[in-house]
Amino acid sequence: MHIGNARTALFNYLFARHNGGTMVLRIEDTDQKRNIEGGTQSQIDNLHWLGIDWDEGPDVGGSFGPYRQSERKDIYDRLIKQLLDEGKAYESYMTEDELAAQREGQKAAGEAPHYEYEYEGMSADEKAQAIAAAKAKGLQPVIRFHIPEGHTYAWDDIVKGHISFDSDDIGGDWVIQKRDGMPTYNFAVVVDDHLMEITHVLRGDDHIANTPKQLMIYEAFGWEPPKFGHMTLIINTQTGKKLSKRDESVLQFIEQYRELGYLPDAMFNFITLLGWSPVGENEIFTRKQLIKQFDPERLSRSPAKFDAKKLEWVNNQYVKKANPSTLLGLSIRNWQDAGRISKDAMDPKMLEWLRAIVGLFQDQMSFTQQIVKLSEIFFIEPPALTEQAKTELADPNAVPVLQEFQKRIQDLPQFTAYAIQNVIYDISHDLGVRGRKLYMPIRIATTRETHGPQLAESIEILGLAKVNKHLNLTLKELAELNQNA
C-alpha cells in the first residue's frame, strides 16, 4: 500500500466518521493483468493496521454487495448492453497496432493523441459490413462510449472549486469495456458509486481527468453524481517532485514502515496532515481528535510535502509514550530479523532482559528498528576503541578510576543500577574525581562507547561478567598505550 493510497482511504474514513456516514471498501480489480495473489488481503491488512475500519466491504458484507468488481460483471454487462441498444455506445474493432499507428500519425502532425471515429463517413450498411468483416477475422471488439459533441462537463470540487472540461478535449470516444469483457475503471466506478448510493468521493487529483468521463456515464443513465474532492499530489521534500513509486530516495509503502517498527497511530497522525491542516499549531493528535476536527474545507490546494525526517519526529513522540510491551514485541522482531536473537521461544528471564534494553532506548528511538544499532554492545563482541575514546582515557585519572570501579562492583550484593550509581558516587568522593573525568572513563571502559543512554542502567543490563570482560580489555589496552608512549 502506497502512502498516497493510504491517505485517500484515511481522508474518506475521517470524512465518514466525522459526519456519521458509511465508509465503504470496494475492491476495484477489473484490470486482471495487474491483480496479484494476496494483493487484496495485503491492502485490507494494511488499512486495518493503520486503524481504518469500514461499514461495508468484501470482508464485512453489506446491503450493496458484492464489493469486488470482478464479481459484478453481470451488472456491468447489462448496463453496457443498455447503452449499446440506445446508440450511446458501439463496438470498436480497431486493433492495437492500428491505434498505435493512428497515435503516431497524430504525433507527427503535432496533434494531441486521440481516438478518431473508425466509422466516420460510413453509411449504416457500410458500418455493418465493416463490423461483419472484423468478426469474420475473429477480432474481439472493445465497447466505446460515444462522447456528445460541444458539451461542457463541470462540477464544484470540494477541494479545488469549480472545474470544467469541454467534451471535444477529452480525447475521443473512450473504452467502457475491454476486449476481455471486463469494464474499464471509469465505467465500473460510476455504476458502483450509483448502485452503492455513494454521496462523496475523496481521491487524488490524478483522477481529475477521469471525472468528466464519469460524468458522461452519469448523464447517459440519468443518475445524480456524488460530490467529488480531488486532493493535491504529494511531493518529496528532498526532490520537490511528485512522490513516485519509482523514487527510491524515500520509503513510500506502508509495509516498509511497519517493518521498521513505526507505530500505526503515528502514521495515521502524520498522513492526515499531508494536505489537510487542523485549527491551531498542534501537530500531535489522537484518532478521536482528528475525527472530531476533520473538515474537508481545510484540505489544501497546495501540494502536500512528504518529509521523512518529520515523520521520524512524529513517530518518536508516539514511541516515547508507547506501551513498553508494544515496543518490546516490535523490537524482538527487529532483533530477530537482524540475527541478534533466535526466533525460537525465549524464557522469561531473556524477555525481561530485552524489555530492560528497550526501556533504556525508548525515548531516543524514532522507530524500533533503530534498537538493533543502538543496542549492539549488548549482543556483539566489544568494538575497538575510537581515537576519541583513547584521547578521553589518556587522562591520568582514568586508570585509577577504572581500577577502583572494577574492584568495588565485585562485592555488590545486587548488581543493580542503583547500587552501581552509588559505587560511582563513592569513587568520586574518595578519589576527588568528578564530572567528565569520572563518568567518561567508566562509560568507555564498560560500554566501549563515548556516548549512550543512562550509564548505570546500561552497566546493569550488560551484567557483571561482560562488564568485567570489557574493563579487563580496556585496562590492558591502556597499559599497552602507556608502554608505547
Protein Blocks (a to p, Z undefined) as FASTA:
>chain_A
ZZklmmmmmmmmmmmmmnopacdddddfkbmmlpcghklmmmmmmmmmnopacfbdfkng
pjkbcfbfklmmmmmmmmmmmmmmnopaccdfbdfklmmmmmmmmmmnopacddddfkgo
iafklmmmmmmmmmmnopacdddddddehiacddddfklopadddfklnnpaadfbdfko
pacfklmmmmmmmmnopabdcddfklmmmmmmmmmmmmmnopacdddddddddddfklop
acdfklmkbcfbfklmmmnopafklmmmmmmmnopacedjbfbdcfklmmmmpcfklpcf
bdcdddfklmmmmmmmmmmmpcfklmmmmmmmmmmmnomaccbdcdfklmmmmmmmmmmm
mmmpmbfklmmmmmmmmmmccddddfklmmmmmpmklmmmmmmmmmmmmmpmbacfklmm
mmmmmmmmmnopahjllmmmmmmmmnopabdcdfklmmmmnommlmmmmmmmmmmmmmmm
mmmZZ
